[in-house]
Amino acid sequence: MLCEENDTLTPAEAAELLRRSVVTLERWRRVRIGPPHYKIAGRVLYSRHDIAAWLQTQRVAA
């Protein structure tokens, strides 16, 4: 399934959405703990759907 173009985010856009820095996202990719990402022709991209799903897994019950 292909994502719609506006559902695909650059690392800067994903960082803004998550309220984290681009450097934090780079570190998460390196240690494999952040939201899933794609690497196409050397370019890193994120899916809005994948970020939303990942955020749900990070939820802590009160």
mmCIF file as Biopython writes it, N, C-alpha, C and O atoms, coordinates in Angstrom:
data_model
#
loop_
_atom_site.group_PDB
_atom_site.id
_atom_site.type_symbol
_atom_site.label_atom_id
_atom_site.label_alt_id
_atom_site.label_comp_id
_atom_site.label_asym_id
_atom_site.label_entity_id
_atom_site.label_seq_id
_atom_site.pdbx_PDB_ins_code
_atom_site.Cartn_x
_atom_site.Cartn_y
_atom_site.Cartn_z
_atom_site.occupancy
_atom_site.B_iso_or_equiv
_atom_site.auth_seq_id
_atom_site.auth_asym_id
_atom_site.pdbx_PDB_model_num
ATOM 1   N N  . MET A ? 1  ? 0.838  -1.165 0.000  1.0 0.0 1  A 1 
ATOM 2   C CA . MET A ? 1  ? 0.000  0.000  0.000  1.0 0.0 1  A 1 
ATOM 3   C C  . MET A ? 1  ? 0.891  1.238  0.000  1.0 0.0 1  A 1 
ATOM 4   O O  . MET A ? 1  ? 1.772  1.370  0.849  1.0 0.0 1  A 1 
ATOM 5   N N  . LEU A ? 2  ? 0.669  2.125  -0.928 1.0 0.0 2  A 1 
ATOM 6   C CA . LEU A ? 2  ? 1.439  3.349  -1.007 1.0 0.0 2  A 1 
ATOM 7   C C  . LEU A ? 2  ? 0.744  4.460  -0.252 1.0 0.0 2  A 1 
ATOM 8   O O  . LEU A ? 2  ? -0.484 4.557  -0.253 1.0 0.0 2  A 1 
ATOM 9   N N  . CYS A ? 3  ? 1.526  5.285  0.381  1.0 0.0 3  A 1 
ATOM 10  C CA . CYS A ? 3  ? 0.974  6.431  1.113  1.0 0.0 3  A 1 
ATOM 11  C C  . CYS A ? 3  ? 0.681  7.567  0.154  1.0 0.0 3  A 1 
ATOM 12  O O  . CYS A ? 3  ? 1.348  7.722  -0.870 1.0 0.0 3  A 1 
ATOM 13  N N  . GLU A ? 4  ? -0.300 8.342  0.487  1.0 0.0 4  A 1 
ATOM 14  C CA . GLU A ? 4  ? -0.556 9.563  -0.263 1.0 0.0 4  A 1 
ATOM 15  C C  . GLU A ? 4  ? 0.642  10.478 -0.037 1.0 0.0 4  A 1 
ATOM 16  O O  . GLU A ? 4  ? 1.288  10.405 1.009  1.0 0.0 4  A 1 
ATOM 17  N N  . GLU A ? 5  ? 0.943  11.335 -1.003 1.0 0.0 5  A 1 
ATOM 18  C CA . GLU A ? 5  ? 2.113  12.196 -0.882 1.0 0.0 5  A 1 
ATOM 19  C C  . GLU A ? 5  ? 2.069  13.057 0.376  1.0 0.0 5  A 1 
ATOM 20  O O  . GLU A ? 5  ? 3.096  13.243 1.030  1.0 0.0 5  A 1 
ATOM 21  N N  . ASN A ? 6  ? 0.891  13.588 0.727  1.0 0.0 6  A 1 
ATOM 22  C CA . ASN A ? 6  ? 0.815  14.444 1.906  1.0 0.0 6  A 1 
ATOM 23  C C  . ASN A ? 6  ? 0.839  13.649 3.210  1.0 0.0 6  A 1 
ATOM 24  O O  . ASN A ? 6  ? 0.872  14.246 4.286  1.0 0.0 6  A 1 
ATOM 25  N N  . ASP A ? 7  ? 0.823  12.332 3.138  1.0 0.0 7  A 1 
ATOM 26  C CA . ASP A ? 7  ? 0.955  11.491 4.321  1.0 0.0 7  A 1 
ATOM 27  C C  . ASP A ? 7  ? 2.409  11.173 4.621  1.0 0.0 7  A 1 
ATOM 28  O O  . ASP A ? 7  ? 2.717  10.583 5.657  1.0 0.0 7  A 1 
ATOM 29  N N  . THR A ? 8  ? 3.300  11.555 3.727  1.0 0.0 8  A 1 
ATOM 30  C CA . THR A ? 8  ? 4.717  11.291 3.877  1.0 0.0 8  A 1 
ATOM 31  C C  . THR A ? 8  ? 5.400  12.531 4.427  1.0 0.0 8  A 1 
ATOM 32  O O  . THR A ? 8  ? 5.185  13.639 3.936  1.0 0.0 8  A 1 
ATOM 33  N N  . LEU A ? 9  ? 6.227  12.339 5.451  1.0 0.0 9  A 1 
ATOM 34  C CA . LEU A ? 9  ? 6.885  13.454 6.115  1.0 0.0 9  A 1 
ATOM 35  C C  . LEU A ? 9  ? 8.398  13.347 6.010  1.0 0.0 9  A 1 
ATOM 36  O O  . LEU A ? 9  ? 8.957  12.252 6.048  1.0 0.0 9  A 1 
ATOM 37  N N  . THR A ? 10 ? 9.044  14.477 5.878  1.0 0.0 10 A 1 
ATOM 38  C CA . THR A ? 10 ? 10.500 14.530 5.968  1.0 0.0 10 A 1 
ATOM 39  C C  . THR A ? 10 ? 10.875 14.422 7.447  1.0 0.0 10 A 1 
ATOM 40  O O  . THR A ? 10 ? 10.012 14.573 8.311  1.0 0.0 10 A 1 
ATOM 41  N N  . PRO A ? 11 ? 12.144 14.163 7.749  1.0 0.0 11 A 1 
ATOM 42  C CA . PRO A ? 11 ? 12.541 14.141 9.158  1.0 0.0 11 A 1 
ATOM 43  C C  . PRO A ? 11 ? 12.230 15.458 9.884  1.0 0.0 11 A 1 
ATOM 44  O O  . PRO A ? 11 ? 11.848 15.435 11.054 1.0 0.0 11 A 1 
ATOM 45  N N  . ALA A ? 12 ? 12.386 16.586 9.218  1.0 0.0 12 A 1 
ATOM 46  C CA . ALA A ? 12 ? 12.082 17.879 9.853  1.0 0.0 12 A 1 
ATOM 47  C C  . ALA A ? 12 ? 10.595 17.997 10.171 1.0 0.0 12 A 1 
ATOM 48  O O  . ALA A ? 12 ? 10.225 18.490 11.237 1.0 0.0 12 A 1 
ATOM 49  N N  . GLU A ? 13 ? 9.743  17.547 9.256  1.0 0.0 13 A 1 
ATOM 50  C CA . GLU A ? 13 ? 8.296  17.596 9.487  1.0 0.0 13 A 1 
ATOM 51  C C  . GLU A ? 13 ? 7.887  16.628 10.594 1.0 0.0 13 A 1 
ATOM 52  O O  . GLU A ? 13 ? 7.048  16.953 11.434 1.0 0.0 13 A 1 
ATOM 53  N N  . ALA A ? 14 ? 8.487  15.434 10.589 1.0 0.0 14 A 1 
ATOM 54  C CA . ALA A ? 14 ? 8.180  14.451 11.632 1.0 0.0 14 A 1 
ATOM 55  C C  . ALA A ? 14 ? 8.637  14.960 12.998 1.0 0.0 14 A 1 
ATOM 56  O O  . ALA A ? 14 ? 7.941  14.781 13.997 1.0 0.0 14 A 1 
ATOM 57  N N  . ALA A ? 15 ? 9.800  15.590 13.036 1.0 0.0 15 A 1 
ATOM 58  C CA . ALA A ? 15 ? 10.314 16.143 14.290 1.0 0.0 15 A 1 
ATOM 59  C C  . ALA A ? 15 ? 9.374  17.217 14.825 1.0 0.0 15 A 1 
ATOM 60  O O  . ALA A ? 15 ? 9.110  17.270 16.027 1.0 0.0 15 A 1 
ATOM 61  N N  . GLU A ? 16 ? 8.874  18.063 13.948 1.0 0.0 16 A 1 
ATOM 62  C CA . GLU A ? 16 ? 7.933  19.104 14.366 1.0 0.0 16 A 1 
ATOM 63  C C  . GLU A ? 16 ? 6.648  18.479 14.907 1.0 0.0 16 A 1 
ATOM 64  O O  . GLU A ? 16 ? 6.125  18.918 15.932 1.0 0.0 16 A 1 
ATOM 65  N N  . LEU A ? 17 ? 6.145  17.466 14.224 1.0 0.0 17 A 1 
ATOM 66  C CA . LEU A ? 17 ? 4.926  16.786 14.658 1.0 0.0 17 A 1 
ATOM 67  C C  . LEU A ? 17 ? 5.108  16.151 16.039 1.0 0.0 17 A 1 
ATOM 68  O O  . LEU A ? 17 ? 4.206  16.197 16.876 1.0 0.0 17 A 1 
ATOM 69  N N  . LEU A ? 18 ? 6.278  15.561 16.266 1.0 0.0 18 A 1 
ATOM 70  C CA . LEU A ? 18 ? 6.560  14.884 17.530 1.0 0.0 18 A 1 
ATOM 71  C C  . LEU A ? 18 ? 7.110  15.822 18.606 1.0 0.0 18 A 1 
ATOM 72  O O  . LEU A ? 18 ? 7.301  15.419 19.753 1.0 0.0 18 A 1 
ATOM 73  N N  . ARG A ? 19 ? 7.362  17.073 18.224 1.0 0.0 19 A 1 
ATOM 74  C CA . ARG A ? 19 ? 7.953  18.060 19.139 1.0 0.0 19 A 1 
ATOM 75  C C  . ARG A ? 19 ? 9.296  17.588 19.676 1.0 0.0 19 A 1 
ATOM 76  O O  . ARG A ? 19 ? 9.590  17.689 20.867 1.0 0.0 19 A 1 
ATOM 77  N N  . ARG A ? 20 ? 10.081 17.080 18.774 1.0 0.0 20 A 1 
ATOM 78  C CA . ARG A ? 20 ? 11.445 16.644 19.062 1.0 0.0 20 A 1 
ATOM 79  C C  . ARG A ? 20 ? 12.355 17.250 18.006 1.0 0.0 20 A 1 
ATOM 80  O O  . ARG A ? 20 ? 11.878 17.774 16.999 1.0 0.0 20 A 1 
ATOM 81  N N  . SER A ? 21 ? 13.647 17.182 18.226 1.0 0.0 21 A 1 
ATOM 82  C CA . SER A ? 21 ? 14.577 17.729 17.240 1.0 0.0 21 A 1 
ATOM 83  C C  . SER A ? 21 ? 14.865 16.693 16.157 1.0 0.0 21 A 1 
ATOM 84  O O  . SER A ? 21 ? 14.650 15.495 16.341 1.0 0.0 21 A 1 
ATOM 85  N N  . VAL A ? 22 ? 15.354 17.184 15.036 1.0 0.0 22 A 1 
ATOM 86  C CA . VAL A ? 22 ? 15.768 16.294 13.950 1.0 0.0 22 A 1 
ATOM 87  C C  . VAL A ? 22 ? 16.896 15.391 14.443 1.0 0.0 22 A 1 
ATOM 88  O O  . VAL A ? 22 ? 16.959 14.217 14.079 1.0 0.0 22 A 1 
ATOM 89  N N  . VAL A ? 23 ? 17.776 15.933 15.264 1.0 0.0 23 A 1 
ATOM 90  C CA . VAL A ? 23 ? 18.890 15.148 15.818 1.0 0.0 23 A 1 
ATOM 91  C C  . VAL A ? 23 ? 18.360 14.000 16.673 1.0 0.0 23 A 1 
ATOM 92  O O  . VAL A ? 23 ? 18.906 12.897 16.632 1.0 0.0 23 A 1 
ATOM 93  N N  . THR A ? 24 ? 17.307 14.245 17.441 1.0 0.0 24 A 1 
ATOM 94  C CA . THR A ? 24 ? 16.704 13.174 18.245 1.0 0.0 24 A 1 
ATOM 95  C C  . THR A ? 24 ? 16.175 12.070 17.342 1.0 0.0 24 A 1 
ATOM 96  O O  . THR A ? 24 ? 16.385 10.889 17.622 1.0 0.0 24 A 1 
ATOM 97  N N  . LEU A ? 25 ? 15.492 12.436 16.264 1.0 0.0 25 A 1 
ATOM 98  C CA . LEU A ? 25 ? 14.996 11.423 15.330 1.0 0.0 25 A 1 
ATOM 99  C C  . LEU A ? 25 ? 16.147 10.647 14.699 1.0 0.0 25 A 1 
ATOM 100 O O  . LEU A ? 25 ? 16.045 9.435  14.509 1.0 0.0 25 A 1 
ATOM 101 N N  . GLU A ? 26 ? 17.234 11.328 14.375 1.0 0.0 26 A 1 
ATOM 102 C CA . GLU A ? 26 ? 18.419 10.632 13.834 1.0 0.0 26 A 1 
ATOM 103 C C  . GLU A ? 26 ? 18.946 9.617  14.841 1.0 0.0 26 A 1 
ATOM 104 O O  . GLU A ? 26 ? 19.270 8.486  14.479 1.0 0.0 26 A 1 
ATOM 105 N N  . ARG A ? 27 ? 19.031 10.025 16.103 1.0 0.0 27 A 1 
ATOM 106 C CA . ARG A ? 27 ? 19.522 9.116  17.150 1.0 0.0 27 A 1 
ATOM 107 C C  . ARG A ? 27 ? 18.575 7.928  17.310 1.0 0.0 27 A 1 
ATOM 108 O O  . ARG A ? 27 ? 19.022 6.787  17.430 1.0 0.0 27 A 1 
ATOM 109 N N  . TRP A ? 28 ? 17.267 8.196  17.311 1.0 0.0 28 A 1 
ATOM 110 C CA . TRP A ? 28 ? 16.296 7.109  17.421 1.0 0.0 28 A 1 
ATOM 111 C C  . TRP A ? 28 ? 16.450 6.121  16.270 1.0 0.0 28 A 1 
ATOM 112 O O  . TRP A ? 28 ? 16.374 4.910  16.480 1.0 0.0 28 A 1 
ATOM 113 N N  . ARG A ? 29 ? 16.667 6.626  15.053 1.0 0.0 29 A 1 
ATOM 114 C CA . ARG A ? 29 ? 16.856 5.717  13.909 1.0 0.0 29 A 1 
ATOM 115 C C  . ARG A ? 29 ? 18.102 4.868  14.108 1.0 0.0 29 A 1 
ATOM 116 O O  . ARG A ? 29 ? 18.099 3.669  13.829 1.0 0.0 29 A 1 
ATOM 117 N N  . ARG A ? 30 ? 19.165 5.497  14.593 1.0 0.0 30 A 1 
ATOM 118 C CA . ARG A ? 30 ? 20.436 4.788  14.775 1.0 0.0 30 A 1 
ATOM 119 C C  . ARG A ? 30 ? 20.303 3.657  15.790 1.0 0.0 30 A 1 
ATOM 120 O O  . ARG A ? 30 ? 20.853 2.575  15.589 1.0 0.0 30 A 1 
ATOM 121 N N  . VAL A ? 31 ? 19.574 3.902  16.883 1.0 0.0 31 A 1 
ATOM 122 C CA . VAL A ? 31 ? 19.430 2.875  17.916 1.0 0.0 31 A 1 
ATOM 123 C C  . VAL A ? 31 ? 18.124 2.088  17.788 1.0 0.0 31 A 1 
ATOM 124 O O  . VAL A ? 31 ? 17.815 1.236  18.621 1.0 0.0 31 A 1 
ATOM 125 N N  . ARG A ? 32 ? 17.366 2.388  16.731 1.0 0.0 32 A 1 
ATOM 126 C CA . ARG A ? 32 ? 16.145 1.650  16.378 1.0 0.0 32 A 1 
ATOM 127 C C  . ARG A ? 32 ? 15.072 1.673  17.463 1.0 0.0 32 A 1 
ATOM 128 O O  . ARG A ? 32 ? 14.522 0.636  17.834 1.0 0.0 32 A 1 
ATOM 129 N N  . ILE A ? 33 ? 14.782 2.884  17.968 1.0 0.0 33 A 1 
ATOM 130 C CA . ILE A ? 33 ? 13.744 2.974  18.996 1.0 0.0 33 A 1 
ATOM 131 C C  . ILE A ? 33 ? 12.592 3.902  18.622 1.0 0.0 33 A 1 
ATOM 132 O O  . ILE A ? 33 ? 11.582 3.918  19.325 1.0 0.0 33 A 1 
ATOM 133 N N  . GLY A ? 34 ? 12.699 4.652  17.575 1.0 0.0 34 A 1 
ATOM 134 C CA . GLY A ? 34 ? 11.663 5.624  17.224 1.0 0.0 34 A 1 
ATOM 135 C C  . GLY A ? 34 ? 10.600 5.044  16.320 1.0 0.0 34 A 1 
ATOM 136 O O  . GLY A ? 34 ? 10.507 3.829  16.143 1.0 0.0 34 A 1 
ATOM 137 N N  . PRO A ? 35 ? 9.797  5.927  15.750 1.0 0.0 35 A 1 
ATOM 138 C CA . PRO A ? 35 ? 8.760  5.473  14.821 1.0 0.0 35 A 1 
ATOM 139 C C  . PRO A ? 35 ? 9.388  4.872  13.564 1.0 0.0 35 A 1 
ATOM 140 O O  . PRO A ? 35 ? 10.500 5.246  13.190 1.0 0.0 35 A 1 
ATOM 141 N N  . PRO A ? 36 ? 8.690  3.951  12.914 1.0 0.0 36 A 1 
ATOM 142 C CA . PRO A ? 36 ? 9.216  3.357  11.686 1.0 0.0 36 A 1 
ATOM 143 C C  . PRO A ? 36 ? 9.470  4.431  10.631 1.0 0.0 36 A 1 
ATOM 144 O O  . PRO A ? 36 ? 8.776  5.447  10.576 1.0 0.0 36 A 1 
ATOM 145 N N  . HIS A ? 37 ? 10.465 4.190  9.807  1.0 0.0 37 A 1 
ATOM 146 C CA . HIS A ? 37 ? 10.778 5.123  8.727  1.0 0.0 37 A 1 
ATOM 147 C C  . HIS A ? 37 ? 11.120 4.340  7.472  1.0 0.0 37 A 1 
ATOM 148 O O  . HIS A ? 37 ? 11.348 3.130  7.514  1.0 0.0 37 A 1 
ATOM 149 N N  . TYR A ? 38 ? 11.152 5.045  6.368  1.0 0.0 38 A 1 
ATOM 150 C CA . TYR A ? 38 ? 11.501 4.469  5.075  1.0 0.0 38 A 1 
ATOM 151 C C  . TYR A ? 38 ? 12.748 5.171  4.578  1.0 0.0 38 A 1 
ATOM 152 O O  . TYR A ? 38 ? 12.960 6.351  4.859  1.0 0.0 38 A 1 
ATOM 153 N N  . LYS A ? 39 ? 13.565 4.452  3.845  1.0 0.0 39 A 1 
ATOM 154 C CA . LYS A ? 39 ? 14.725 5.065  3.218  1.0 0.0 39 A 1 
ATOM 155 C C  . LYS A ? 39 ? 14.627 4.748  1.730  1.0 0.0 39 A 1 
ATOM 156 O O  . LYS A ? 39 ? 14.812 3.607  1.307  1.0 0.0 39 A 1 
ATOM 157 N N  . ILE A ? 40 ? 14.332 5.778  0.953  1.0 0.0 40 A 1 
ATOM 158 C CA . ILE A ? 40 ? 14.139 5.615  -0.482 1.0 0.0 40 A 1 
ATOM 159 C C  . ILE A ? 40 ? 15.163 6.479  -1.200 1.0 0.0 40 A 1 
ATOM 160 O O  . ILE A ? 40 ? 15.180 7.700  -1.040 1.0 0.0 40 A 1 
ATOM 161 N N  . ALA A ? 41 ? 16.006 5.846  -1.983 1.0 0.0 41 A 1 
ATOM 162 C CA . ALA A ? 41 ? 17.063 6.549  -2.723 1.0 0.0 41 A 1 
ATOM 163 C C  . ALA A ? 41 ? 17.889 7.416  -1.781 1.0 0.0 41 A 1 
ATOM 164 O O  . ALA A ? 41 ? 18.254 8.541  -2.125 1.0 0.0 41 A 1 
ATOM 165 N N  . GLY A ? 42 ? 18.183 6.892  -0.594 1.0 0.0 42 A 1 
ATOM 166 C CA . GLY A ? 42 ? 18.995 7.603  0.371  1.0 0.0 42 A 1 
ATOM 167 C C  . GLY A ? 42 ? 18.267 8.676  1.159  1.0 0.0 42 A 1 
ATOM 168 O O  . GLY A ? 42 ? 18.874 9.365  1.978  1.0 0.0 42 A 1 
ATOM 169 N N  . ARG A ? 43 ? 16.975 8.825  0.919  1.0 0.0 43 A 1 
ATOM 170 C CA . ARG A ? 43 ? 16.182 9.863  1.585  1.0 0.0 43 A 1 
ATOM 171 C C  . ARG A ? 43 ? 15.296 9.223  2.650  1.0 0.0 43 A 1 
ATOM 172 O O  . ARG A ? 43 ? 14.573 8.267  2.368  1.0 0.0 43 A 1 
ATOM 173 N N  . VAL A ? 44 ? 15.353 9.745  3.861  1.0 0.0 44 A 1 
ATOM 174 C CA . VAL A ? 44 ? 14.549 9.228  4.971  1.0 0.0 44 A 1 
ATOM 175 C C  . VAL A ? 44 ? 13.176 9.886  4.947  1.0 0.0 44 A 1 
ATOM 176 O O  . VAL A ? 44 ? 13.061 11.105 4.821  1.0 0.0 44 A 1 
ATOM 177 N N  . LEU A ? 45 ? 12.136 9.063  5.069  1.0 0.0 45 A 1 
ATOM 178 C CA . LEU A ? 45 ? 10.756 9.554  5.100  1.0 0.0 45 A 1 
ATOM 179 C C  . LEU A ? 45 ? 9.986  8.834  6.198  1.0 0.0 45 A 1 
ATOM 180 O O  . LEU A ? 45 ? 10.299 7.700  6.559  1.0 0.0 45 A 1 
ATOM 181 N N  . TYR A ? 46 ? 8.984  9.511  6.716  1.0 0.0 46 A 1 
ATOM 182 C CA . TYR A ? 46 ? 8.091  8.941  7.718  1.0 0.0 46 A 1 
ATOM 183 C C  . TYR A ? 46 ? 6.665  8.991  7.194  1.0 0.0 46 A 1 
ATOM 184 O O  . TYR A ? 46 ? 6.327  9.850  6.380  1.0 0.0 46 A 1 
ATOM 185 N N  . SER A ? 47 ? 5.837  8.076  7.657  1.0 0.0 47 A 1 
ATOM 186 C CA . SER A ? 47 ? 4.414  8.059  7.334  1.0 0.0 47 A 1 
ATOM 187 C C  . SER A ? 47 ? 3.645  8.597  8.542  1.0 0.0 47 A 1 
ATOM 188 O O  . SER A ? 47 ? 3.914  8.206  9.678  1.0 0.0 47 A 1 
ATOM 189 N N  . ARG A ? 48 ? 2.690  9.493  8.295  1.0 0.0 48 A 1 
ATOM 190 C CA . ARG A ? 48 ? 1.852  10.010 9.393  1.0 0.0 48 A 1 
ATOM 191 C C  . ARG A ? 48 ? 1.158  8.853  10.118 1.0 0.0 48 A 1 
ATOM 192 O O  . ARG A ? 48 ? 1.059  8.847  11.345 1.0 0.0 48 A 1 
ATOM 193 N N  . HIS A ? 49 ? 0.684  7.881  9.347  1.0 0.0 49 A 1 
ATOM 194 C CA . HIS A ? 49 ? -0.002 6.721  9.933  1.0 0.0 49 A 1 
ATOM 195 C C  . HIS A ? 49 ? 0.949  5.951  10.856 1.0 0.0 49 A 1 
ATOM 196 O O  . HIS A ? 49 ? 0.567  5.577  11.965 1.0 0.0 49 A 1 
ATOM 197 N N  . ASP A ? 50 ? 2.178  5.714  10.406 1.0 0.0 50 A 1 
ATOM 198 C CA . ASP A ? 50 ? 3.152  4.985  11.226 1.0 0.0 50 A 1 
ATOM 199 C C  . ASP A ? 50 ? 3.487  5.744  12.504 1.0 0.0 50 A 1 
ATOM 200 O O  . ASP A ? 50 ? 3.639  5.139  13.565 1.0 0.0 50 A 1 
ATOM 201 N N  . ILE A ? 51 ? 3.603  7.065  12.406 1.0 0.0 51 A 1 
ATOM 202 C CA . ILE A ? 51 ? 3.893  7.868  13.597 1.0 0.0 51 A 1 
ATOM 203 C C  . ILE A ? 51 ? 2.734  7.779  14.583 1.0 0.0 51 A 1 
ATOM 204 O O  . ILE A ? 51 ? 2.954  7.609  15.782 1.0 0.0 51 A 1 
ATOM 205 N N  . ALA A ? 52 ? 1.499  7.893  14.089 1.0 0.0 52 A 1 
ATOM 206 C CA . ALA A ? 52 ? 0.326  7.803  14.965 1.0 0.0 52 A 1 
ATOM 207 C C  . ALA A ? 52 ? 0.261  6.435  15.642 1.0 0.0 52 A 1 
ATOM 208 O O  . ALA A ? 52 ? -0.019 6.347  16.837 1.0 0.0 52 A 1 
ATOM 209 N N  . ALA A ? 53 ? 0.518  5.375  14.889 1.0 0.0 53 A 1 
ATOM 210 C CA . ALA A ? 53 ? 0.491  4.022  15.454 1.0 0.0 53 A 1 
ATOM 211 C C  . ALA A ? 53 ? 1.598  3.850  16.492 1.0 0.0 53 A 1 
ATOM 212 O O  . ALA A ? 53 ? 1.374  3.256  17.547 1.0 0.0 53 A 1 
ATOM 213 N N  . TRP A ? 54 ? 2.779  4.365  16.198 1.0 0.0 54 A 1 
ATOM 214 C CA . TRP A ? 54 ? 3.897  4.275  17.136 1.0 0.0 54 A 1 
ATOM 215 C C  . TRP A ? 54 ? 3.579  5.028  18.424 1.0 0.0 54 A 1 
ATOM 216 O O  . TRP A ? 54 ? 3.873  4.546  19.518 1.0 0.0 54 A 1 
ATOM 217 N N  . LEU A ? 55 ? 2.980  6.206  18.294 1.0 0.0 55 A 1 
ATOM 218 C CA . LEU A ? 55 ? 2.618  6.983  19.484 1.0 0.0 55 A 1 
ATOM 219 C C  . LEU A ? 55 ? 1.664  6.204  20.383 1.0 0.0 55 A 1 
ATOM 220 O O  . LEU A ? 55 ? 1.778  6.273  21.607 1.0 0.0 55 A 1 
ATOM 221 N N  . GLN A ? 56 ? 0.730  5.469  19.797 1.0 0.0 56 A 1 
ATOM 222 C CA . GLN A ? 56 ? -0.199 4.665  20.596 1.0 0.0 56 A 1 
ATOM 223 C C  . GLN A ? 56 ? 0.539  3.600  21.400 1.0 0.0 56 A 1 
ATOM 224 O O  . GLN A ? 56 ? 0.124  3.264  22.509 1.0 0.0 56 A 1 
ATOM 225 N N  . THR A ? 57 ? 1.620  3.071  20.856 1.0 0.0 57 A 1 
ATOM 226 C CA . THR A ? 57 ? 2.387  2.052  21.587 1.0 0.0 57 A 1 
ATOM 227 C C  . THR A ? 57 ? 3.186  2.660  22.731 1.0 0.0 57 A 1 
ATOM 228 O O  . THR A ? 57 ? 3.632  1.939  23.624 1.0 0.0 57 A 1 
ATOM 229 N N  . GLN A ? 58 ? 3.372  3.973  22.717 1.0 0.0 58 A 1 
ATOM 230 C CA . GLN A ? 58 ? 4.150  4.661  23.751 1.0 0.0 58 A 1 
ATOM 231 C C  . GLN A ? 58 ? 3.282  5.146  24.909 1.0 0.0 58 A 1 
ATOM 232 O O  . GLN A ? 58 ? 3.781  5.705  25.886 1.0 0.0 58 A 1 
ATOM 233 N N  . ARG A ? 59 ? 2.003  4.929  24.786 1.0 0.0 59 A 1 
ATOM 234 C CA . ARG A ? 59 ? 1.053  5.418  25.781 1.0 0.0 59 A 1 
ATOM 235 C C  . ARG A ? 59 ? 1.260  4.706  27.122 1.0 0.0 59 A 1 
ATOM 236 O O  . ARG A ? 59 ? 1.449  3.490  27.171 1.0 0.0 59 A 1 
ATOM 237 N N  . VAL A ? 60 ? 1.220  5.475  28.195 1.0 0.0 60 A 1 
ATOM 238 C CA . VAL A ? 60 ? 1.389  4.929  29.543 1.0 0.0 60 A 1 
ATOM 239 C C  . VAL A ? 60 ? 0.068  5.057  30.282 1.0 0.0 60 A 1 
ATOM 240 O O  . VAL A ? 60 ? -0.513 6.141  30.343 1.0 0.0 60 A 1 
ATOM 241 N N  . ALA A ? 61 ? -0.406 3.954  30.841 1.0 0.0 61 A 1 
ATOM 242 C CA . ALA A ? 61 ? -1.672 3.974  31.585 1.0 0.0 61 A 1 
ATOM 243 C C  . ALA A ? 61 ? -1.478 4.724  32.900 1.0 0.0 61 A 1 
ATOM 244 O O  . ALA A ? 61 ? -0.463 4.572  33.579 1.0 0.0 61 A 1 
ATOM 245 N N  . ALA A ? 62 ? -2.460 5.523  33.234 1.0 0.0 62 A 1 
ATOM 246 C CA . ALA A ? 62 ? -2.369 6.316  34.481 1.0 0.0 62 A 1 
ATOM 247 C C  . ALA A ? 62 ? -2.856 5.519  35.668 1.0 0.0 62 A 1 
ATOM 248 O O  . ALA A ? 62 ? -2.853 6.021  36.792 1.0 0.0 62 A 1 
#
